[in-house]
């Protein structure tokens, strides 16, 4: 099958829009007569009815709008219709009406043609973009390492964009312009052969010379495109690597690099402009040279009497119609060059072979066949891109139900085994079969469901954790979309017209059969199981507990959580560790909270993140003036600052210990040092508001168990508890909505789920308190049937682009969970959990092996690792060294 | 439980004996007080360790698994340190330490300690000196044991 892209833009356009292009040509041709007739009418109106030409007597009549077929090569003409006989006023009305009619008809033609061209262009653009993405999805795997994603994106997004506008013009415009120019030239020829030939000669020079000059422009356009694409690749590298760049102080090198690239682009672009306007100048000159010849040459001929003056005037008049179309033609040709360059560039980048044939990725909604036998390697070798041997002469059979460990350090060949089974690399020699078939010949719709492959760097698209988990199951639209949201006939028609598939994005693409679940509840159960298996359940559970209650409470109402709070309090006070949690009590200072949290005694909406950064004149601070709280907090903040400046003053600003002491931003230490000096021995009343606010800000973030500066007195604690009420009373209405206060009988929508249920904070410094409270909380939520609701809230956690908001180990665990969820027939984990500690990995491995054996149908496992201790858990161990299998032991 | 108090406590630990008090205050700031109830384990043999504990009050038993069962090998009191090796190198805990009474400790995190060493090379030198002294002592004890075994 020929899977190459058409390198010639015109053939590509012709291939996909032949019928539409011909139709436009026909419509353009049809629009011509009225177009030219409309030019003539104003003259007729002025000369006729208005100036009175032909209406010399009041009752004179004339025939208007005759239909005459003229013969341009002679005087004979054939009259079809003599015209209407009308008087002067009648003629004015008739001709004016005709003018209006032509205007409407011309306008309508223009509207129709432009709309048609626009739609045609947009369809072709859609088709091209779709084809390009489709090809990306079928690239051979090594190609993905070679290309830069942002460059591919730029090509699909920006570089093909001008093609849309051009495609509609591709055939009709030149045909129209050539017609116009040809007509004008023909008319000149008819008047005077000599002048016609001169015109033709100059035209020839123009049409040959200008494109030649423009060849250089095309080269520059090409360079401009390539450098711009490079630039976008580099910019995205800077964004992706910004953290490393800054941590290594490479920013100025990046600046130099960008400046260098911009310079190159500048000179290319400037050169481009110089050429462009030079070509324009030459072109204009040639266009004006022709009339010069007419005036001089034609004039001489006329004076000598060898050319009729009437003919010369007619030639000059006819020539007026020539430069317009010629200029437009040359412009069109330039646009053609430009888009052809872009198109060729893009096509070259996407013309990669071998592409996966489309049928290997066909949509399969039916269940796909199982692999029918073991993986059999016969003298298999593999090489990397540079031709270095990665694995040599491998003879091996792995049964589909076996659990096998492959051990070897990186580069020893163990990981190549996994990559071969996943088909990320192809054998350079030997055969690799899966049962009766060659593994390489299996379609992706089979391997992608039957073989599970987990690498150390799984990728996740931007979205929630739940979406990431389910992303492995999106094989086909298994269930129709909700009623009324299906694809409309227009949507389907346009998809067909642009060669796009008719897949419904809004359908439910989750393969429930693969999960082994038919309902949402069963799916939830499976998700919980799989997360527990990879040791990720607690993490998402914790995410769930940290979510604010205001973030969607679907699945469980507020009453349920309030109930959980009551039960938690009961159990906690009944047990031996009641002191694990310090409850929120309106009349008691809570030492687990910062001073500001103690005063506001509630939670803030997401709009207020750092209350201490509120401006000093904000009404939020009204409460400070009561009870001399400002003086007390100022004192505390000053003392804390003094200790911190004393201890850290000489510490470099990247000192990690400072992270624990987050009261003062390390970069501001010198400011505070100066501030301390300025306020030394100064009475509070004389300190400026700004300076006061700085120290009070430090005090408000103070948390005794965390910062351990031993600065709280009972007196201050009492004052803070008293301030709670004045804080509430003095809170201005516009801020009141951003605060919600702790109330034992109410859910606090801005507080986290955990704060809501505990209605207090876990006491810092009690060994095991976090675990004990966590267990109790878990137990209660389980009893109330709220566990999954919490987990689900956790699964709504936005994992960020590529899962970057998760730690590497969490990403690896999530990657494994995603594959386990779809129950592959054979699971390959290629160092997939290497960011986790050994003990956790061993626990996960035991769980997976257990599941492989006990679930129905079970599955085989190939576990690639460098840790021998993990390998001991498997029934069979393969050892690799220097690209060869060195031992194959089966243990019981 | 003030900073001063904790800094003094650290100064009594052999490993930090020579470190300047100002630096110990920093370490104290980075550390935290942790309470263990009687019967709770401070650490469990075989677990990975990320922290050391200095006993502030209360007592704890050090137990080791042997072929015949669990043997108590030592009782720790105020100012004794538990798991100091864990903050210097990656290794599983070599013993289980269980609180006999309620125990108050000062917890030193491995990362905090390493950060301190990175920031202040002179602290590293002093810690090395303590370790070298300990090594010298262990070596001479070993030599004594060997000669005793030969005799």
Contacts between the chains, C-beta under 8 A, distances in Angstrom:
chain1	res1	chain2	res2	distance
A	577	B	37	7.9
A	643	B	3	7.6
A	647	B	22	7.2
A	647	B	25	6.1
A	647	B	26	5.7
A	647	B	29	6.7
A	648	B	26	7.8
A	651	B	119	6.3
A	652	B	119	7.1
A	655	B	115	7.2
A	655	B	119	5.4
A	656	B	111	7.3
A	656	B	112	7.6
A	656	B	115	3.8
A	656	B	118	7.8
A	656	B	119	7.8
A	657	B	26	6.1
A	657	B	29	7.1
A	657	B	30	4.8
A	657	B	112	6.2
A	657	B	115	5.4
A	657	B	116	6.3
A	657	B	119	7.2
A	660	B	29	7.3
A	660	B	30	5.5
A	660	B	112	7.1
A	661	B	29	6.3
A	705	B	32	7.6
A	705	B	33	8.0
A	708	B	1	7.3
A	708	B	2	7.9
A	708	B	3	6.1
A	708	B	6	7.8
A	708	B	28	7.8
A	708	B	29	6.5
A	708	B	32	7.3
A	708	B	33	7.7
A	709	B	3	6.5
A	710	B	1	7.1
A	710	B	2	4.1
A	710	B	3	6.7
A	764	B	32	7.1
A	765	B	32	5.9
A	765	B	33	4.8
A	765	B	34	5.1
A	765	B	35	5.8
A	766	B	34	7.4
A	766	B	35	5.1
A	767	B	34	5.1
A	767	B	35	6.1
A	767	B	36	4.4
A	767	B	37	7.6
A	767	B	40	5.7
A	767	B	42	7.5
A	768	B	36	7.8
A	768	B	40	6.1
A	837	B	48	6.7
A	839	B	48	7.2
